[in-house]
């Protein structure tokens, strides 16, 4: 699997990996190369059974300002078919990140606009500094928040999307928390400590249980309880008899930490 990326910096400590968008000169904006890097990283993450927690962050003053202006100018000259190919690459990137079996934590500072807010939406947990600004700003540019829409809608729902998608207006971290895009808002000086608390919690959860719970959510979301009885019953039964399910019960009865628990 690739270990060198053009616009990502990777730091690994045991089962915890920090993935930093590293284009600070253009506010960590997305272009085809960033998309290729993130897609390659996600594919490697899917294949890495030792990966427990991922922290997404941005170098410099902001998390990500969205699409790169030079890239957008280039796309303006593309044919429809070329645009479809380009858009599919971005859509496949978001899908690959969204389905990584590990817990993904977004560390948001400065701004997360357009695709930056989309990247926040595919994180499982998002911690933002108080002054962070968000926005699905695509309509301000005459385009659409299309590739990110499935993940954003799962987080914020249709009502908030009608407001924020259609107007493209920017909103603060407290609003982002109110609508479900962000889980915790803290002062900038406390951002890393808050992220570390979530890392500690994540490392106390069983890896296969995490992966299966993450996979269960889209299977159950939006369906009636009666329609998913078979799915949910099979999911819990399979995990109960799996090694981690057995170990978790044994650890509980013996009043000790389970073997998968790791101190960061």
Backbone torsions as a table, in degrees:
resi	resn	phi	psi	omega
1	UNK	NA	148.3	-177.2
2	UNK	-66.0	142.9	177.4
3	UNK	-120.2	-12.8	-179.7
4	UNK	-112.8	130.8	-178.0
5	UNK	-128.6	152.9	-178.7
6	UNK	-74.2	-41.4	-172.9
7	UNK	-126.8	19.0	174.5
8	UNK	-123.6	142.9	170.3
9	UNK	-112.3	128.1	-176.5
10	UNK	-114.9	127.8	173.8
11	UNK	-124.8	127.9	-176.3
12	UNK	-118.9	132.1	175.6
13	UNK	-134.6	96.3	-176.5
14	UNK	64.0	-124.8	-179.4
15	UNK	-89.5	6.2	-177.3
16	UNK	-109.2	129.5	-179.2
17	UNK	-125.9	129.6	175.0
18	UNK	-101.0	123.1	179.5
19	UNK	-111.8	114.2	-176.1
20	UNK	-112.1	123.4	170.8
21	UNK	-65.5	125.9	-169.6
22	UNK	-125.2	64.9	170.6
23	UNK	-132.4	58.0	-173.3
24	UNK	-60.8	-25.1	-179.0
25	UNK	-67.1	-22.9	176.8
26	UNK	-122.2	31.5	175.8
27	UNK	56.7	37.6	177.9
28	UNK	54.4	40.3	179.7
29	UNK	-71.7	152.3	179.3
30	UNK	-83.4	138.8	163.7
31	UNK	-141.0	-173.5	-176.4
32	UNK	-62.6	-27.8	-179.3
33	UNK	-76.6	-39.3	174.7
34	UNK	-62.8	-42.7	178.7
35	UNK	-61.7	-42.7	178.1
36	UNK	-63.5	-42.1	178.5
37	UNK	-61.8	-48.3	-177.5
38	UNK	-66.3	-35.5	177.3
39	UNK	-66.2	-44.5	178.5
40	UNK	-63.5	-41.4	178.1
41	UNK	-61.5	-45.9	-178.1
42	UNK	-61.1	-40.5	178.1
43	UNK	-62.4	-40.3	178.4
44	UNK	-68.3	-35.4	179.2
45	UNK	-65.5	-37.5	177.7
46	UNK	-61.4	-31.6	-175.8
47	UNK	-91.8	-0.5	-173.8
48	UNK	-103.4	96.2	-176.8
49	UNK	-70.5	-15.3	179.8
50	UNK	-87.7	-7.8	-179.0
51	UNK	-77.9	123.1	-177.3
52	UNK	-108.9	-41.6	-174.4
53	UNK	-140.2	139.7	176.0
54	UNK	-122.4	137.8	174.2
55	UNK	-116.9	117.2	174.9
56	UNK	-92.6	129.3	177.8
57	UNK	-143.9	175.1	179.7
58	UNK	-127.1	140.4	176.8
59	UNK	-76.7	150.0	176.6
60	UNK	83.2	-146.4	-168.4
61	UNK	-86.8	-17.5	-177.2
62	UNK	-137.9	160.3	175.4
63	UNK	-68.6	-61.5	175.0
64	UNK	-165.7	131.8	-179.2
65	UNK	-90.2	9.3	178.0
66	UNK	95.1	-141.2	-173.8
67	UNK	-77.6	143.0	178.3
68	UNK	-70.7	131.3	-177.1
69	UNK	-60.7	-40.7	-179.5
70	UNK	-66.3	-37.6	177.8
71	UNK	-65.4	-43.0	179.0
72	UNK	-64.1	-38.8	178.3
73	UNK	-62.8	-39.2	178.4
74	UNK	-66.3	-40.9	-179.7
75	UNK	-65.9	-26.1	179.7
76	UNK	-60.0	-25.5	178.9
77	UNK	-93.7	-0.2	-179.4
78	UNK	-74.5	152.9	170.5
79	UNK	-73.7	170.7	177.5
80	UNK	-58.9	-44.8	-178.7
81	UNK	-63.7	-39.6	177.9
82	UNK	-65.9	-37.5	177.2
83	UNK	-65.5	-39.6	177.5
84	UNK	-61.8	-45.0	179.6
85	UNK	-61.0	-43.7	179.9
86	UNK	-65.1	-44.0	-179.5
87	UNK	-66.6	-37.3	178.2
88	UNK	-63.1	-36.1	178.1
89	UNK	-62.0	-42.3	177.8
90	UNK	-67.7	-41.8	179.6
91	UNK	-61.7	-40.8	179.5
92	UNK	-68.6	-31.6	175.6
93	UNK	-63.3	-49.9	-179.6
94	UNK	-61.8	-39.9	178.7
95	UNK	-63.4	-43.6	-179.1
96	UNK	-63.4	-42.0	179.0
97	UNK	-68.0	-43.0	-177.1
98	UNK	-59.7	-29.3	-175.2
99	UNK	-102.9	8.7	173.6
100	UNK	-58.1	129.5	-174.5
101	UNK	-67.7	-21.6	179.8
102	UNK	-76.6	167.1	175.7
103	UNK	-81.0	126.3	179.9
104	UNK	-107.8	125.7	179.5
105	UNK	-111.9	127.0	176.0
106	UNK	-94.5	126.9	176.8
107	UNK	-107.0	103.4	-169.2
108	UNK	-107.3	123.1	175.0
109	UNK	-134.0	155.5	176.9
110	UNK	72.7	-87.5	-178.4
111	UNK	-153.0	147.6	171.3
112	UNK	-134.7	98.7	-173.4
113	UNK	-117.1	148.9	178.4
114	UNK	53.2	-119.0	178.7
115	UNK	-62.7	-22.7	174.8
116	UNK	-65.6	-41.2	174.2
117	UNK	-68.8	-32.4	175.2
118	UNK	-64.3	-39.6	177.5
119	UNK	-65.4	-37.2	174.2
120	UNK	-61.0	-36.8	-177.2
121	UNK	-67.7	-26.9	178.6
122	UNK	-91.3	2.6	170.7
123	UNK	-82.4	146.4	178.9
124	UNK	-75.0	-36.5	-179.3
125	UNK	-132.9	135.5	-179.7
126	UNK	-127.3	125.3	175.1
127	UNK	-115.2	128.2	-176.8
128	UNK	-125.5	147.2	173.1
129	UNK	-75.4	155.7	-174.0
130	UNK	-55.1	-37.6	-174.6
131	UNK	-89.9	4.5	-178.6
132	UNK	-66.1	145.5	179.5
133	UNK	-118.6	138.3	179.9
134	UNK	-121.3	163.9	175.0
135	UNK	177.5	137.0	171.7
136	UNK	-97.1	79.7	-163.8
137	UNK	-88.7	8.3	-171.8
138	UNK	-59.2	-40.9	-177.4
139	UNK	-65.4	-23.4	175.0
140	UNK	-64.8	-21.7	-179.0
141	UNK	-104.0	6.2	179.0
142	UNK	81.8	12.7	178.8
143	UNK	-121.7	-166.7	-172.1
144	UNK	-128.1	149.5	171.7
145	UNK	-82.8	60.2	-167.8
146	UNK	-76.4	-55.4	-173.9
147	UNK	-66.4	-29.5	-178.8
148	UNK	-86.2	-11.7	-170.8
149	UNK	-59.1	-39.4	-179.2
150	UNK	-60.3	-36.8	-175.1
151	UNK	-82.1	-38.0	178.3
152	UNK	-66.6	-42.5	179.7
153	UNK	-61.9	-36.7	176.5
154	UNK	-63.4	-30.4	-178.9
155	UNK	-84.8	-47.1	-168.5
156	UNK	-109.2	-13.4	179.0
157	UNK	81.4	169.0	-173.7
158	UNK	-70.6	-36.6	-176.1
159	UNK	-63.8	-50.0	178.0
160	UNK	-63.8	-36.5	179.8
161	UNK	-64.8	-36.5	178.3
162	UNK	-60.7	-39.8	176.5
163	UNK	-69.4	-57.3	-167.8
164	UNK	-79.5	-35.2	175.7
165	UNK	-68.2	-45.4	-170.9
166	UNK	-74.3	-39.2	180.0
167	UNK	-84.6	-27.3	-175.3
168	UNK	69.4	14.9	-175.1
169	UNK	-72.3	153.4	177.3
170	UNK	-84.9	153.8	-179.8
171	UNK	-146.3	158.1	-173.1
172	UNK	-88.4	176.8	-175.3
173	UNK	-64.6	-35.1	179.5
174	UNK	-67.1	-38.3	174.6
175	UNK	-64.6	-41.3	178.6
176	UNK	-60.7	-37.5	177.0
177	UNK	-69.6	-41.4	-178.9
178	UNK	-57.8	-38.4	-176.2
179	UNK	-92.6	-3.8	174.7
180	UNK	98.8	2.6	178.0
181	UNK	-75.5	-32.4	-178.9
182	UNK	-119.0	146.1	-178.6
183	UNK	-102.4	-29.8	179.4
184	UNK	-147.5	139.3	178.3
185	UNK	-119.9	127.1	-177.0
186	UNK	-138.3	158.8	172.9
187	UNK	-59.6	154.4	-176.1
188	UNK	-55.0	-37.6	-177.8
189	UNK	-67.8	-17.8	-177.7
190	UNK	-105.5	4.7	-173.5
191	UNK	-62.6	-48.9	-177.9
192	UNK	-66.5	-37.8	178.4
193	UNK	-64.1	-38.8	178.4
194	UNK	-65.9	-42.6	176.8
195	UNK	-61.0	-43.2	-179.7
196	UNK	-60.9	-36.4	177.9
197	UNK	-62.5	-41.3	178.2
198	UNK	-68.0	-35.8	176.5
199	UNK	-61.0	-44.5	179.2
200	UNK	-60.5	-44.8	177.8
201	UNK	-61.9	-42.5	-177.6
202	UNK	-63.3	-38.3	-178.2
203	UNK	-74.5	-9.6	175.8
204	UNK	-89.6	-6.3	180.0
205	UNK	-95.4	144.8	-177.7
206	UNK	-68.5	129.9	-174.7
207	UNK	-57.3	-46.3	-179.1
208	UNK	-71.5	-31.9	176.3
209	UNK	-65.2	-40.3	176.5
210	UNK	-59.5	-50.9	-177.5
211	UNK	-61.3	-41.7	-178.8
212	UNK	-72.8	-36.9	176.3
213	UNK	-64.7	-40.0	178.4
214	UNK	-64.0	-39.9	177.9
215	UNK	-71.8	-25.7	-178.8
216	UNK	-72.4	-34.3	-175.0
217	UNK	-54.3	-52.5	-179.9
218	UNK	-68.3	-22.9	177.3
219	UNK	-71.0	-30.5	-175.2
220	UNK	-98.7	-29.7	-174.1
221	UNK	-55.4	128.2	175.6
222	UNK	80.6	0.2	-179.9
223	UNK	-106.5	154.8	-179.6
224	UNK	-73.8	150.6	178.5
225	UNK	-53.4	-38.5	-178.7
226	UNK	-64.0	-31.8	-177.3
227	UNK	-75.9	-17.2	-175.3
228	UNK	-115.9	14.0	179.0
229	UNK	-55.5	-47.2	-178.7
230	UNK	-64.0	-41.3	-179.3
231	UNK	-63.9	-48.1	-175.4
232	UNK	-70.8	-38.9	179.4
233	UNK	-65.0	-42.1	179.4
234	UNK	-67.6	-36.7	-179.0
235	UNK	-62.3	-47.5	-177.8
236	UNK	-72.2	-36.9	179.2
237	UNK	-63.8	-41.7	179.8
238	UNK	-64.0	-39.4	-178.4
239	UNK	-74.7	-33.1	179.0
240	UNK	-62.1	-36.3	-177.6
241	UNK	-92.0	-5.8	178.4
242	UNK	-74.6	159.0	-178.2
243	UNK	-53.1	-42.3	-179.4
244	UNK	-68.7	-37.0	176.6
245	UNK	-63.2	-42.1	178.0
246	UNK	-65.9	-43.2	179.5
247	UNK	-65.0	-40.7	179.9
248	UNK	-61.9	-44.3	178.2
249	UNK	-65.0	-43.6	179.9
250	UNK	-62.4	-43.2	179.4
251	UNK	-63.7	-39.3	178.9
252	UNK	-63.3	-45.4	-178.4
253	UNK	-68.7	-32.8	-179.9
254	UNK	-88.9	0.7	177.2
255	UNK	55.4	49.6	178.0
256	UNK	-137.0	162.4	176.7
257	UNK	-68.4	142.6	174.4
258	UNK	-67.0	158.9	-173.1
259	UNK	-66.7	-20.5	-178.8
260	UNK	-81.1	-11.1	-177.3
261	UNK	-67.1	129.5	-179.3
262	UNK	-127.2	134.1	172.8
263	UNK	-86.7	127.3	-178.3
264	UNK	-68.5	NA	NA
